[in-house]
Amino acid sequence: MKTKAVFGQIESALLILKSNNQFTKSNIRSVLTQYLLPEVDIQYFSYKVINQNLPKLSAELRTEFVTELSNQLINTYTNLLSKYSGESMTIGTGSLSKSGKMSMVNITITGESKVNKAVVKLLISKEGTWQFFDIIIEGISLLDAKQKEINSSFSKLGVEGTLLHLKNINQRSLTSL
């Protein structure tokens, strides 16, 4: 299945970075941009995050939000994976929703002293390909957490203020690479 292929590539690339002493946030970000980002339905993810605020946005602002939320997604995964120290990843089989349009796949990350569980959610696209749109780590959905964060920001900062806030966060993440 797609999940095994994508996460297998990511795991292999991370292990190579580790063995070559090149395990930096910048290189992790490159791996995720190469292997994960093309497999994420970033527009679906972004629109779900923006949620009820979507009608407030012009087409231009929607595009900017998709770009910044895409960057934020990669930055979040980069920070999570920067703690990776060679743990093995076991990818379970997917379970389909009743509609057949969504699949959830369990991932177990086993280290020497700790086991972490994650669930990856995929949605079938109009073209018939499966694309990632959420990951739940230790019971916390990235999509739900971002949605709450963005909705709160819209209430406090408004549309432009929220976009500027996202850009600042992403810029800080890039400078810390």
Number of C-alpha atoms within 10 A of each C-alpha: 11 14 24 16 12 14 18 16 17 18 19 12 18 24 18 13 16 15 11 9 9 14 20 15 20 16 17 24 22 15 20 23 16 13 17 20 18 12 18 19 19 21 17 17 22 24 17 17 24 24 14 11 16 16 10 12 15 10 11 8 15 19 14 15 24 19 17 22 25 21 22 19 22 21 22 16 16 24 15 11 17 17 10 17 13 16 16 14 18 15 20 15 14 18 13 14 11 8 7 10 13 19 21 21 19 19 22 16 17 15 14 9 5 8 12 13 15 18 22 19 21 25 22 15 13 7 6 9 11 21 23 24 21 22 22 19 14 10 10 12 17 18 18 15 12 19 20 14 14 23 18 13 17 17 12 11 15 14 19 12 14 20 21 14 16 20 19 13 15 21 14 11 17 14 8 9 14
